[in-house]
Amino acid sequence: MNNPLIVLPVIIQLATAIILIFFWGKTTVQKVFSLFSGVVNLGIAIWLFTLVENDGIQFMHGGGWEAPFGITFVADMFSVLMVLLTAICGLAVTQYATGSIRNKLVRFGFYPILHFLLMGLNGAFLTGDIFNLYVWFEVIIISSFVLITMGGEKIQIEGAVKYVTMNLLASIIFLTAIALLYGLTGSLNMADLSLKVAEVQNRTLVNVTAALFFIGFGIKSAIFPLYFWLPASYHAPPPAVSAIFAGLLTKVGIYAILRVFTLIFIPDDFMLELISWVAVLTIVTGALGALVQNNLREIFSYLIICHIGFMIAGLGFYTEVALVGVVCYLIHDIIVKTNLYLMAGLVFKIKGTYNIKRLGGFYKSYPKLSLLMAVPLFSLVGVPPLSGFWPKIFLIEGGFDVGEYLGVLVIILGSLITLVIVAKIWTEVIWKESVELPKRDYIKYFHELRPRKQYAVVMPIVALSMVSLFIGFGAEYVIRVSQHIAADLIDTSYYIDAVLGTANPSRP
Amino acid sequence: MEILLIIIIGLLYAAGIYMMLRRSLVKLIIGLILISHGVNLLIFLVGGIVKGEPPVIGDSMKLLTDIYADPIPQALILTAIVISFGLQSFAIILIKRTYKVVKTDDLDVLNPQGEEI
């Protein structure tokens, strides 16, 4: 159904960012308005989600040009789900930032840039045009460059050099792939490409293009062997920034891989084999990397890589059951990774260090907070019935269906190592006797904050933990949504018909 | 014309990758700039090169029947140029800032793991 309102998530963020620029330097106004727009955006995302769930795919042809000639925005279940998750994480991080980001950074324009980043994310999820996807990726990376370097400390600058270089290289490879694809088909609309790529005679060139897309998105989503920029940069920026990066920036790469490899290129046996091996190596290297780190945020960085591997593995199995697992895992992972980074920031605020060897005594001094931290940590491992448990059932079942026993084994191994790491964090941070740490003047400690700011920092962690608990205990609904999405990913005819208007899209 | 462009694109990619693999930060940026020029030319090439046939429908006709120059690659290149301009200016400012903070141009000396907080 043609519905121009689906671009509202993009427009809200753009308008917010522009209005915030007019309040440059007025920190309180910026914080209040940014929170207000976050709430509005969440409301719109929920409305859009229920609309698409009940009425089917919505789309908008830019400037009234029918697909495949104009730029099309498409809101199918997968897109609106990602927009909803972005809205949840965006609001949580905005709220966290009001308590944790120093006013100096707010005066550099932290909030406008954050909203530009969210605009880019919403745009990337909603677009139905491959070149437009590239443009949204550029919006995302330029905003993230500013956020990662904001403050200009030595560690940030050093991390940023790697981050910037790899992301620029990724977008160049992505653009090369688009050029080849346009040369092969003469189209940019993803639904149209899906039909045209299938008809191309030169399969070698199609496979080369597919591989270029895989490398380009692979750098962004940090798969083996292209992940090394991630642990080198994600521990550098302020906690609020690294939380939004951890939750959403690698996942937008996963979203793009899923979109491109289910809609445009249907992977052949060679490609599936390649994806599976990449997934296996990603899980193993990520898990082993996380084992040897001592910095809390670096541990989580490697765990991001490990869990990206789970999703890639599900794509490698390429059955509907496995894709249910992938989508479900994506939902769980976005929420829980954002939450873990916010939690790491809180730990730093309380103790003044990220080093787990020197942390300790949380259970004694902050029993309620320890209980709160248990939710994201145990969701991450997937202790039943918390949220990480359900997707893995589907992933493993999907693996057994196609006889990829190595993939299944490595997924279980990855979960086991995650469990070891979580147990290590639990004993070192929560249970171990606390040691007296030297006070640092430049850190504003948690107990020095006013109660209002303390709530501002703890509330988003509570809220995201509630969402995690909902995913765990309301798994029936979440899995139903994932099954709907996976069915659409496998059978693309519904998407194509709706966008190109070739048939009356009236599926429930 | 196509052959010439193909050779130039190949050279730009090769030179860009070579420059990126060197250790200096400045050469890294030069490499990125060269590759992004290569991509722009690649889009231009694969769009098909047609001389003197503008994609304009005459008064007496309803459709373009003849061969015509595809306008989309040019729009894409224009967008890509603007984007890469913005990104490259950011990257250049970043390396200037890096040089000021770290006091080195050598990528091997950059080590964000060093600090123990």
Interface residues (C-beta under 8 A of the other chain):
Chain A: F131 V135 E138 I141 I142 F145 V146 T149 G152 K154 I155 I157 E158 G159 A160 V161 K162 V164 T165 L168 L169 S171 I172 L175 T176 I178 A179 L180 Y182 G183 G186 L188 A232 S233 H235 A236 N295 T353 Y354 N355
Chain B: M20 L25 L28 L32 I35 S36 V39 L42 I43 L45 V46 G47 D70 I72 P73 L76 T79 A80 I83 G86 L87 F90 A91 L94 I95 R97 T98 V101 V102 L107 L110 N111 P112 Q113 E115 E116 I117
